[in-house]
Amino acid sequence: MNAVLHATPVKTNMANDVLVRFGPANQLTGVLSGIQGFGPILLLPSAGLQPRAGPFRLHTELAERLAAHGIRSFRYDVPGVGEAP
C-alpha cells in the first residue's frame, strides 16, 4: 500500500491538517500535519487499539509540535485497529 501515490486529500478546518483517504477503495483515513510541500514525513501509525490521535492524544500533540518546527507527519489507523475498517 502506498499512501503517497494513491492519496486523496480532503479539506478540513484545521489550519495545517489535511485528511487523506488512501488504501484499497480509499477505505482508510489519515491526517497529514505540517506545511505543504515535499520532503520526509514522519509516520505515526496507531498504537495498539488506540485511534490515530494516539493514547491521550499523544500523536496529535506530537504532530502539532513537529509542525511548529516545520516537520510534517502523517498519523493513521492501521487496518482493523482504531477507526479503520
C-alpha positions in Angstrom: 0.0 0.0 0.0 1.4 3.4 -1.0 -0.3 6.3 0.7 1.7 8.9 -1.2 0.8 7.7 -4.7 -2.8 6.8 -4.1 -3.9 9.5 -1.6 -7.0 11.7 -2.0 -6.8 14.9 0.2 -10.0 16.2 1.8 -10.4 19.8 3.0 -10.6 20.4 6.8 -11.0 23.4 9.1 -7.7 22.7 10.8 -5.0 25.2 9.7 -2.2 22.8 9.0 -4.0 19.4 8.8 -5.4 17.6 5.8 -7.5 14.5 6.0 -6.2 11.9 3.5 -8.2 8.9 2.2 -6.0 6.1 1.0 -5.6 2.3 0.6 -7.9 -0.1 -1.2 -11.0 1.8 -2.4 -10.0 4.7 -0.3 -11.3 3.0 2.9 -8.5 4.2 5.2 -8.2 7.8 6.6 -5.2 9.6 8.0 -4.2 13.1 9.0 -1.3 14.9 7.3 0.0 17.7 9.5 2.5 20.4 8.8 3.4 22.7 6.0 2.6 21.8 2.4 5.4 20.7 0.1 7.8 17.9 -0.5 10.3 16.1 1.7 10.3 13.5 4.5 7.2 12.8 6.6 7.2 11.1 10.0 4.7 8.2 10.0 2.7 7.8 13.2 0.7 4.6 13.0 -2.0 3.8 15.6 -0.6 2.4 18.9 -2.3 -0.9 19.7 -6.0 -0.4 20.0 -5.7 3.4 20.2 -7.2 5.6 17.4 -4.8 7.7 15.2 -4.9 10.5 17.8 -2.8 8.2 20.0 -3.0 7.4 23.7 -4.2 10.6 25.5 -3.9 12.4 22.1 -0.2 11.9 22.1 0.1 11.7 18.3 -2.0 14.8 17.8 0.1 16.8 20.3 3.3 15.5 18.7 2.1 16.3 15.2 1.3 19.9 16.3 4.7 20.4 17.9 6.5 18.9 14.9 4.6 21.2 12.6 5.7 24.2 14.6 9.2 23.2 13.7 8.5 22.6 10.0 8.4 18.8 10.3 5.5 17.1 8.6 3.8 14.0 10.0 1.1 11.5 8.9 -1.0 9.8 11.6 -3.3 6.9 10.6 -5.0 3.8 11.9 -3.7 0.5 10.6 -6.4 -1.7 9.1 -8.6 -3.3 11.8 -7.4 -1.0 14.6 -8.8 2.3 15.9 -11.3 3.8 13.4 -10.1 1.8 10.4 -12.2 -0.9 8.8 
